[in-house]
Amino acid sequence: MTGALARLIVRVSSLLAPRALRARWREEWLAELAARPSLRRALGAPQDALAARAFALRATARELVAGWGSDARQTGRALTHARGHAAAVVLCLSVGMIVSIGVFSILNAFLYGDLPGVVDRGSLVRINISYDSTGAVEYLGRGGAVNATEASFADFEILERSPITALRGFAAQAPLMFGVSLDGRAAGTTGFFVSGDYFTALRTAAARGRLLTPDDNRPDAAPVAVISYYLWRDRFDARPDIVGQTLQAAGVPVTIVGVAEPRFTGLQPRDYDYSQIWLPLHLARTWPGAPSAETPWLDIVARLAPGATKDDARTATQAPAAQIAASHPDTRAHAAFVLRSHGFGLEDSPAEVLLLFVMFLSVPLSVLAIACANVANMQLARATRRSREIAVRLALGATRGQVVRLLTFDALLLASVAGLIGIGGARLALIYFQPVFPVLISLDWRVVAFAILISGGATLLSGIAPAWLVARRRAATELRQTAQSGGLQHGRLRSALVVTQIALSLALLTICGLFTRTVSVVARDVPPSMREIVRAGLDVRSINGSQADAARLQNEVLARVTADTRVRAAALEFLTGFRYRRDALATRDSRLAGGLVTPGWVEATGARLLSGRGFTSADRADVALVNERLAREMVSEGTPPLGRTIGLRQGNDEDAPLLQVTIVGVITAVPNSPSDVDPDAAVFVPLTVAPLAPRLVVRTTDTEALTADIRQLVTSIEPKLPWIPAERADVTYLRDAEPVTYTALSLGAFGGIALTLAAVGLFAMMAYVVSLRTRELGIRVALGARSGDVVGLVVRQAVRLAVYGSIAGVAIAVPIAFGLRALLAGVSPLDPLALAPTLALLFVVAIAAAVIPARRAARVDPVSVLRDL
């Protein structure tokens, strides 16, 4: 019994010994136990096996370290003779890494990086308020969308006064456009009214002077302002005595106390010339054109206290939310503060952030995947060509470890050079494009590590795996293989890699083609009437104008424009939107688009009257026009729109007076952007009281000349206006399509890179396949095959791969296109004019990549081929 147990221990322990020594080690131990059976002695077998394993590992390590110098010299000589291969591998990997690292870093900067002048954005939370009875619960419980808005002055005052230890400082801002002037030099700008702790909470530094403090936000404090670096440098010539100067902002004198640091834009990433001046929040209460204290207007951001979490802050904000609910029991009984990470919009929920990652990261990942597949294909081909060399090394006594070490050094050298170029190229690209982006962009080393891991892993695996397989075979078996076959056949794997490259390239190019088609369709389908319409802003808030000033300007401009013989129709519009309670059982108001307009607006905008009548000069604010979308909704509710009386509240202010209006007409929709495939329900009411910032709408036969004449006309009536924004309606319409245009250009660039990489991979594979078939093709020529037959034979193989890749690419692209169909205005996800050119381009590239090596093979001398048989 003891002997059997001892032998079992030895047999199990033999599994710990090196494989090459295992059989001999086991025989020696069993022989020794047979001579002297001892359980105690058998217990020493595991320790002895581990010692043998450790000795073998140390020997292998010494062997690996000792041969690096020789491997480096051999690798250098080998790559010198394969300069084309080395250059292609390095180029493909570096391009894939530059694209992936660059795009990843940019997206990471937009989502989680710091803004200029905003330190540690990760500890900031954005605070919105929800008055919906289910909104906050939905967000907290299931992470879904929330019906949350900006906060009002009254809401913020309650929040700011509440003792919330989980938050340290509130940065609240409210935007308003107005004019500023210094020493008679006027400029139009966007200003922000900000809370006292605004700059402290954001940890912003001053370029000159100081920034605003809580003392500046007291009601009895003197009016002061901080201006942007851009405004100081470009509009006021970077004058050194800027601090202490008196600036006229909308006619209100304010003292400049400081200049913000360069590129600071506030809470959101914007153009550098967007945010120009920051004023204390208390000034907004009496500022011309500012909303009432109950109107949602304030963006609020707060910084978490050390050790606090968003859940802690969310719990602490329940008390001020209860105070808001108690102060407005009718309209805000379910008020709740909604806290999220500091993103760039009200709706950037975790699901939307994930969608952004999937959409924007799939493109660079595809390019990197194509690059890796390309490199893998070339490495497999080179390793296959070197299989006979590897077999000779093994026959001459080289160990498998030495062979794998040599090829590992070869692959590591290529991957290292490509990595250095990729990281350096991505860094230079980010530095070059940094001024374009209003966020601080830096290399994300997690992304760099990921790109190096993927690309380096692909290079190593594709270079070493074939050699490992060769090393496991008998050297004599490999030596019997022909030099042309290389001893390894990886045709299916190489073909699969090429098909993958073609499929991914086709998917990128197809999506690019769909967006390009969208751009062309949008440009082609601009409503013809928009080319005849000019819109001009008449905003007297920029000069602190009163309602009397606004009425005088609007009446005179409208009268003089209407008298122009080139004008077919002219009107004023003030698009503000309405709140609409559909019936007595509804729990909250619906939101309607629309606004206040003067008679003639329907004709001036190119809309058509479907039923009823338009406005006349005798109408007051008790009648309304609705668009066909709202009319259809009313019909579906069982009430025809004409003659129906509804209650409206202007804007977002729930305390605005209720306006009872009777519907007198139904008009067609007035599209404002290409995305208005089905415009929102809208209602329009006569404009009876002059607003401070309406727009003039003119339909004319000569838009270019009239645009300049309107600017001169307005300036002649009110010289103090700093600027008069006037442009054609179709220009504004097409501006809304710019995101689609930028997407098309970006995808086109990535698609071109992907197609180039795929073409290189296809060419390399076809050249290698042709080199393996040199004897076969020479024999065909010797037996009477023409050059065209040889070329056709090779081209058919390339076309077959292109067909397989096209099928796979379409299968990838179609679901993506259907997922993006909301962005494809007027274009079907299966649009043939987007798919056909992409397929044609792909097949041209495939045929060109096959014809060049095929023509070279067709010119082979059949006599020399037959002599080598």
HELIX and SHEET records of a PDB file:
HELIX    1   1 THR A    2  SER A   13  1                                  12    
HELIX    2   2 SER A   14  LEU A   16  5                                   3    
HELIX    3   3 ARG A   19  LEU A   21  5                                   3    
HELIX    4   4 ARG A   22  ALA A   35  1                                  14    
HELIX    5   5 LEU A   39  ALA A   42  1                                   4    
HELIX    6   6 ALA A   45  ALA A   66  1                                  22    
HELIX    7   7 TRP A   68  HIS A   81  1                                  14    
HELIX    8   8 ARG A   83  TYR A  112  1                                  30    
HELIX    9   9 ARG A  121  SER A  123  5                                   3    
HELIX   10  10 GLY A  135  ARG A  142  1                                   8    
HELIX   11  11 PHE A  153  ARG A  161  1                                   9    
HELIX   12  12 TYR A  198  LEU A  202  1                                   5    
HELIX   13  13 PRO A  214  ASN A  217  5                                   4    
HELIX   14  14 TYR A  229  TYR A  230  1                                   2    
HELIX   15  15 LEU A  231  ARG A  235  3                                   5    
HELIX   16  16 LEU A  281  ARG A  285  5                                   5    
HELIX   17  17 LYS A  310  ALA A  316  1                                   7    
HELIX   18  18 GLN A  318  SER A  327  1                                  10    
HELIX   19  19 PRO A  350  ARG A  385  1                                  36    
HELIX   20  20 SER A  387  ALA A  395  1                                   9    
HELIX   21  21 ARG A  400  PHE A  433  1                                  34    
HELIX   22  22 GLN A  434  VAL A  436  5                                   3    
HELIX   23  23 TRP A  445  ARG A  472  1                                  28    
HELIX   24  24 ALA A  475  LEU A  479  1                                   5    
HELIX   25  25 GLY A  491  ARG A  524  1                                  34    
HELIX   26  26 PRO A  528  GLU A  532  5                                   5    
HELIX   27  27 VAL A  540  ILE A  543  5                                   4    
HELIX   28  28 GLN A  547  THR A  562  1                                  16    
HELIX   29  29 TRP A  601  THR A  605  1                                   5    
HELIX   30  30 GLU A  628  SER A  636  1                                   9    
HELIX   31  31 THR A  703  ILE A  717  1                                  15    
HELIX   32  32 ALA A  729  ARG A  735  1                                   7    
HELIX   33  33 GLU A  738  LEU A  772  1                                  35    
HELIX   34  34 THR A  774  ALA A  782  1                                   9    
HELIX   35  35 SER A  787  GLY A  819  1                                  33    
HELIX   36  36 ARG A  821  LEU A  823  5                                   3    
HELIX   37  37 PRO A  832  ALA A  858  1                                  27    
HELIX   38  38 PRO A  862  ARG A  867  1                                   6    
SHEET    1   A 9 ALA A 148  THR A 149  0                                        
SHEET    2   A 9 LEU A 124  SER A 130 -1                                        
SHEET    3   A 9 ASP A 299  LEU A 304 -1                                        
SHEET    4   A 9 LEU A 167  LEU A 182 -1                                        
SHEET    5   A 9 ARG A 185  VAL A 194 -1                                        
SHEET    6   A 9 SER A 275  PRO A 280  1                                        
SHEET    7   A 9 VAL A 224  ILE A 227 -1                                        
SHEET    8   A 9 VAL A 252  ALA A 260  1                                        
SHEET    9   A 9 ALA A 206  GLY A 209 -1                                        
SHEET    1   B 3 ALA A 148  THR A 149  0                                        
SHEET    2   B 3 LEU A 124  SER A 130 -1                                        
SHEET    3   B 3 ALA A 336  SER A 341 -1                                        
SHEET    1   C 5 ALA A 148  THR A 149  0                                        
SHEET    2   C 5 LEU A 124  SER A 130 -1                                        
SHEET    3   C 5 ASP A 299  LEU A 304 -1                                        
SHEET    4   C 5 LEU A 167  LEU A 182 -1                                        
SHEET    5   C 5 THR A 246  ALA A 249 -1                                        
SHEET    1   D 9 LEU A 609  GLY A 612  0                                        
SHEET    2   D 9 LEU A 659  ILE A 667 -1                                        
SHEET    3   D 9 VAL A 623  ASN A 627  1                                        
SHEET    4   D 9 ALA A 682  PRO A 686 -1                                        
SHEET    5   D 9 SER A 590  VAL A 597  1                                        
SHEET    6   D 9 VAL A 567  LEU A 575 -1                                        
SHEET    7   D 9 ARG A 695  THR A 700 -1                                        
SHEET    8   D 9 ILE A 533  GLY A 537 -1                                        
SHEET    9   D 9 ALA A 726  ARG A 728 -1                                        
SHEET    1   E 4 LEU A 609  GLY A 612  0                                        
SHEET    2   E 4 LEU A 659  ILE A 667 -1                                        
SHEET    3   E 4 THR A 645  GLN A 650 -1                                        
SHEET    4   E 4 PHE A 578  TYR A 580 -1                                        
END                                                                             
